[in-house]
Amino acid sequence: DEDLKIKTQFKNWTINDVIGHLHIFNFAANLSLKSSDEFETFFLPMTQALKKGAPLIEIQNSWLNGLTGKALLEAWWEEAQVVSKNFEIINPKLRLKWAGPDMSARSSITARQMETWAHGQEVFDILGKKRTENDRIKNIVHLGILTFSWTFKNRNLEPPTSPPYVQLQSPSGVIWEWNDPSSQSQVKGLAVEFASVVTQTRNVLDTSLEIKGYEAVKWMSFAQCFAGPPENPPKPNTRYSVLSR
């Protein structure tokens, strides 16, 4: 229980905060499958509190009602298994209510995978553990590609008409490609590093990604594949594994 009170490099969130955050939104995703009305009843007070300036951590802690430590870890894991099984049998095109616009069931569960992977990184970092990556990360990478235009629109910027060509090496060594390879704007490198940039777990300057062209450079400087208002990526050299220090 004491270890879960350790502060991470993400906004000084503790490991408890990270697990609580994943738990509440897994619960919300499960609720969206059950009933649109129940989801809206659950989420409306949260939205109102956020608009009034209440910190997200404060809101989720109120919902957790004192649940912390190993008990929270077990509750998160149990809910994660339920969510996984429920989404496995649902029509992937089913439209579901969410905090922002409605989304498909496929997008909803992909977002859960993305957020678990992204927030999981700060836990791996602070504990000095190395995560074993695999090609399932392609879902997160693809989400990063799909949110190219949205990243600009979310900042009230006109998105480039043509997205950059993206060529990435998967954890298993397979080469993945997106968009027109003849584009003058390109991003090349490791899929894991690309995913870390679009989820904002690393600053692009802390990666070995090869970036060419104005559109690609601009995109990678503030890429954001998650919903919500514009967020700036971490400053260079502020998110890292304690193994490397």
C-alpha positions as CSV (number, residue, x, y, z in Angstrom):
1,D,0.0,0.0,0.0
2,E,2.8,2.4,0.8
3,D,4.4,1.8,-2.6
4,L,1.2,2.9,-4.3
5,K,1.6,6.3,-2.7
6,I,4.8,7.0,-4.7
7,K,4.5,10.1,-6.9
8,T,5.0,9.7,-10.6
9,Q,6.4,12.2,-13.1
10,F,2.9,12.9,-14.4
11,K,1.5,16.0,-12.7
12,N,2.7,14.6,-9.4
13,W,0.0,11.9,-9.6
14,T,0.6,9.0,-7.3
15,I,0.4,5.4,-8.5
16,N,-2.9,5.3,-6.6
17,D,-4.1,8.3,-8.6
18,V,-3.1,6.6,-11.9
19,I,-4.9,3.3,-11.0
20,G,-8.0,5.2,-9.7
21,H,-8.1,7.2,-13.0
22,L,-8.1,4.1,-15.1
23,H,-10.6,2.4,-12.8
24,I,-13.2,5.2,-13.0
25,F,-13.1,5.4,-16.8
26,N,-13.2,1.6,-17.2
27,F,-16.3,1.8,-15.1
28,A,-17.7,4.6,-17.3
29,A,-17.0,2.6,-20.5
30,N,-18.8,-0.4,-19.1
31,L,-21.7,1.8,-18.1
32,S,-21.9,3.2,-21.6
33,L,-22.6,-0.3,-22.9
34,K,-25.3,-0.9,-20.3
35,S,-27.4,2.3,-20.7
36,S,-27.0,5.8,-22.3
37,D,-29.2,7.3,-19.6
38,E,-27.2,5.6,-16.7
39,F,-23.9,6.8,-18.3
40,E,-25.2,10.4,-18.6
41,T,-26.5,10.3,-15.0
42,F,-23.1,9.1,-13.8
43,F,-21.0,11.5,-15.9
44,L,-23.0,14.8,-15.7
45,P,-21.9,15.7,-12.1
46,M,-18.3,15.1,-13.2
47,T,-18.6,17.4,-16.2
48,Q,-20.3,20.1,-14.1
49,A,-17.6,19.8,-11.4
50,L,-14.8,20.1,-14.1
51,K,-16.5,23.2,-15.5
52,K,-16.4,24.8,-12.1
53,G,-12.7,24.2,-11.9
54,A,-12.6,21.1,-9.6
55,P,-9.4,19.0,-10.2
56,L,-10.0,15.7,-11.9
57,I,-8.1,13.9,-9.1
58,E,-10.5,15.4,-6.5
59,I,-13.5,14.3,-8.6
60,Q,-12.3,10.7,-9.0
61,N,-11.3,10.4,-5.3
62,S,-14.8,11.4,-4.3
63,W,-16.2,8.6,-6.5
64,L,-13.6,6.1,-5.1
65,N,-14.8,7.0,-1.6
66,G,-11.5,6.0,0.2
67,L,-10.6,3.1,-2.0
68,T,-6.8,3.0,-2.3
69,G,-3.9,0.6,-2.2
70,K,-4.1,-3.1,-2.9
71,A,-7.9,-3.0,-2.7
72,L,-8.0,-0.3,-5.5
73,L,-5.5,-2.3,-7.5
74,E,-7.8,-5.4,-7.3
75,A,-10.9,-3.4,-8.1
76,W,-9.3,-1.9,-11.1
77,W,-8.1,-5.3,-12.4
78,E,-11.5,-6.9,-11.8
79,E,-13.3,-4.1,-13.7
80,A,-10.8,-4.3,-16.5
81,Q,-11.5,-7.9,-17.1
82,V,-15.3,-7.2,-17.1
83,V,-14.9,-4.4,-19.6
84,S,-12.7,-6.6,-21.8
85,K,-15.2,-9.4,-21.9
86,N,-18.2,-7.1,-22.5
87,F,-16.6,-5.3,-25.4
88,E,-15.5,-8.5,-27.0
89,I,-19.1,-9.6,-27.8
90,I,-20.4,-6.1,-28.8
91,N,-20.9,-4.9,-32.3
92,P,-17.8,-2.8,-32.9
93,K,-19.9,-0.2,-34.8
94,L,-22.4,0.3,-31.9
95,R,-22.5,4.0,-31.0
96,L,-21.9,4.8,-27.4
97,K,-22.3,7.9,-25.2
98,W,-19.1,9.4,-23.9
99,A,-17.7,12.6,-22.3
100,G,-17.3,14.2,-25.7
101,P,-19.0,13.1,-28.9
102,D,-20.5,9.7,-29.2
103,M,-18.1,7.0,-30.4
104,S,-18.1,3.5,-31.7
105,A,-17.5,0.6,-29.4
106,R,-14.3,-0.1,-31.3
107,S,-13.1,3.4,-30.6
108,S,-14.2,3.2,-27.0
109,I,-12.2,0.1,-26.2
110,T,-9.2,1.3,-28.2
111,A,-9.2,4.4,-26.1
112,R,-9.2,2.3,-23.0
113,Q,-6.2,0.4,-24.3
114,M,-4.5,3.6,-25.2
115,E,-5.1,5.2,-21.8
116,T,-4.0,2.1,-19.9
117,W,-0.8,1.9,-21.9
118,A,-0.1,5.7,-21.6
119,H,-0.8,6.0,-17.9
120,G,0.9,2.7,-17.3
121,Q,4.1,4.3,-18.6
122,E,4.5,6.6,-15.6
123,V,4.2,3.6,-13.3
124,F,6.8,1.7,-15.2
125,D,9.0,4.8,-15.3
126,I,8.9,5.6,-11.6
127,L,9.4,1.9,-10.5
128,G,12.3,1.5,-12.9
129,K,10.6,-1.4,-14.7
130,K,10.9,-2.1,-18.4
131,R,7.7,-3.0,-20.1
132,T,7.6,-5.8,-22.7
133,E,6.0,-4.3,-25.8
134,N,4.2,-6.2,-28.5
135,D,2.4,-5.5,-31.8
136,R,-0.9,-4.8,-30.1
137,I,0.5,-1.3,-29.8
138,K,-0.6,-0.9,-33.4
139,N,-4.1,0.1,-32.2
140,I,-2.6,3.0,-30.3
141,V,-0.4,4.0,-33.2
142,H,-3.4,3.9,-35.5
143,L,-5.3,6.1,-33.1
144,G,-2.5,8.6,-33.3
145,I,-2.7,8.6,-37.1
146,L,-6.4,9.0,-37.1
147,T,-6.3,12.1,-34.8
148,F,-3.9,14.0,-37.0
149,S,-6.4,16.6,-38.2
150,W,-8.2,16.7,-34.8
151,T,-5.0,17.6,-33.1
152,F,-4.9,20.8,-35.1
153,K,-8.6,21.5,-34.9
154,N,-8.5,21.0,-31.1
155,R,-6.1,24.0,-31.0
156,N,-8.2,26.1,-33.3
157,L,-5.6,25.6,-36.1
158,E,-6.3,24.8,-39.7
159,P,-5.1,21.2,-40.3
160,P,-2.8,20.5,-43.2
161,T,-4.7,19.1,-46.2
162,S,-2.3,16.1,-46.5
163,P,-1.2,14.1,-43.5
164,P,2.5,13.1,-43.4
165,Y,3.7,9.7,-44.5
166,V,4.4,7.5,-41.4
167,Q,6.7,4.5,-41.5
168,L,7.2,2.7,-38.2
169,Q,8.9,-0.5,-37.0
170,S,6.8,-2.6,-34.7
171,P,8.1,-4.3,-31.6
172,S,8.4,-7.6,-33.6
173,G,10.3,-5.9,-36.4
174,V,7.4,-5.6,-38.9
175,I,7.3,-2.3,-40.9
176,W,3.9,-0.4,-40.7
177,E,3.0,2.4,-43.1
178,W,0.3,5.0,-43.3
179,N,-0.5,7.7,-45.9
180,D,1.3,8.6,-49.2
181,P,5.0,7.6,-49.2
182,S,5.8,10.3,-51.8
183,S,4.8,13.0,-49.3
184,Q,7.5,15.6,-48.5
185,S,6.4,15.4,-44.9
186,Q,7.3,12.2,-43.1
187,V,7.7,10.5,-39.7
188,K,9.9,7.4,-39.4
189,G,11.1,5.4,-36.5
190,L,10.0,3.0,-33.8
191,A,6.3,2.4,-33.2
192,V,6.7,2.5,-29.5
193,E,8.3,6.0,-29.6
194,F,5.6,7.3,-32.0
195,A,3.0,6.0,-29.6
196,S,4.8,7.7,-26.7
197,V,4.6,11.0,-28.5
198,V,0.9,10.9,-29.6
199,T,-0.1,9.9,-26.0
200,Q,2.3,12.6,-24.6
201,T,4.3,10.2,-22.4
202,R,7.4,11.6,-24.0
203,N,8.5,14.8,-25.7
204,V,9.4,14.1,-29.3
205,L,12.9,15.5,-28.6
206,D,13.5,12.6,-26.2
207,T,12.9,10.1,-29.0
208,S,14.9,9.0,-32.1
209,L,12.0,9.6,-34.5
210,E,13.1,11.0,-37.9
211,I,10.8,13.9,-38.8
212,K,10.9,15.8,-42.1
213,G,8.6,18.6,-43.4
214,Y,6.8,21.4,-41.7
215,E,3.5,19.5,-41.2
216,A,5.2,16.6,-39.6
217,V,7.3,18.7,-37.3
218,K,4.3,20.8,-36.2
219,W,2.2,17.7,-35.6
220,M,4.8,15.9,-33.5
221,S,5.4,19.1,-31.4
222,F,1.9,18.8,-29.9
223,A,0.3,15.6,-31.1
224,Q,-2.6,14.4,-28.9
225,C,-4.5,11.2,-29.5
226,F,-6.7,11.5,-26.4
227,A,-10.0,13.5,-26.0
228,G,-10.3,16.7,-24.1
229,P,-8.9,20.3,-24.3
230,P,-5.5,20.8,-25.8
231,E,-2.7,19.5,-23.6
232,N,1.0,20.3,-24.1
233,P,3.4,17.4,-24.1
234,P,5.9,17.0,-21.3
235,K,9.0,19.2,-21.5
236,P,12.1,17.5,-22.8
237,N,14.0,15.3,-20.3
238,T,11.1,15.4,-17.7
239,R,9.6,11.9,-18.4
240,Y,12.0,9.0,-18.3
241,S,12.6,5.7,-16.6
242,V,14.6,5.9,-13.4
243,L,16.5,2.9,-14.8
244,S,18.3,5.3,-17.1
245,R,19.4,7.7,-14.4
